[in-house]
């Protein structure tokens, strides 16, 4: 933004006002170097180059075209991202990808190689979480599982895939978008080294000696009881890698609310009963920096703030990053302090 401070005098004395207008910064050639198939239109067909650039979009002069950069959170409040079919093995059926909470939200463009999404930040079941001055928008993308029914049973050959797309906004910085895989899938660089992913699970005891299985029926617990959670790196090909926990949230099945448990690896300071972060010695050979544990006190969401029995399942989700010390410092928040 261009900002100018104006001082002026009235009958009541001297006053100050600030006037601003957007600063048009052209996108870099790398950000705008998209094949024509990857270009989603930005603005109207008659938009000028100046208008296009002021919206944070890319402009092509010959022929004239204004289009979004890829994997971005845009000024007009959309998430623009692509999901490659090669994300899974065998490849995804990109035409079957939809927003998890609104199956009518489908890709803007689909080919056998990828799906291009344009998700509004206030639509398609997008959840909004505010932590301090940081605003986080989250939407889940899943694939529609196709079934085949015959006289004696029903089968499917599609593996369920769930992606979490996340936009973060911190005042003073630009919006950024990223997506992480909720169901571990394996890229070609680590596929030959076995299972590689991140798992969030619930322990049966405070010593983390045993865990509930992945497909366990929903747990029924009294309010205020401790619940022990663990985030760990699975099958790491490099023992020096560090698992960073950016944030963890809890949300009801309806997706109409969210409660921040951890942010930047630390307990939510606004929670009167914040989670306890634990850095214990995991069972070898799992390195200590690849396992993160924390304990919360169970709670329930209240519709409209009124106390009533709400029999609704609560889910937990963590946004994580795998960091290599060779690429720079791996900041761990409160874990390890």
Secondary structure as UniProt FT lines:
FT   STRAND          2..10
FT   TURN            11..12
FT   STRAND          13..21
FT   HELIX           29..32
FT   HELIX           36..38
FT   TURN            45..46
FT   HELIX           49..54
FT   TURN            55..56
FT   STRAND          58..60
FT   TURN            61..64
FT   STRAND          65..67
FT   STRAND          72..73
FT   TURN            75..76
FT   STRAND          78..84
FT   HELIX           85..87
FT   HELIX           94..96
FT   STRAND          97..99
FT   TURN            100..101
FT   STRAND          102..106
FT   STRAND          109..110
FT   STRAND          114..120
FT   TURN            121..122
FT   TURN            124..125
FT   STRAND          127..131
FT   TURN            132..133
FT   STRAND          134..143
FT   STRAND          148..150
FT   TURN            151..152
FT   STRAND          153..155
FT   STRAND          162..170
FT   TURN            171..172
FT   STRAND          176..181
FT   TURN            188..190
FT   HELIX           191..193
FT   STRAND          197..203
FT   TURN            206..207
FT   TURN            214..215
FT   TURN            223..224
FT   STRAND          226..234
FT   TURN            239..240
FT   STRAND          242..252
FT   TURN            253..254
FT   STRAND          259..263
FT   TURN            264..265
FT   STRAND          266..267
FT   TURN            269..270
FT   TURN            272..273
FT   STRAND          276..278
FT   TURN            284..285
FT   HELIX           288..290
FT   STRAND          291..297
FT   HELIX           303..305
FT   STRAND          314..323
FT   HELIX           325..327
FT   TURN            333..336
//
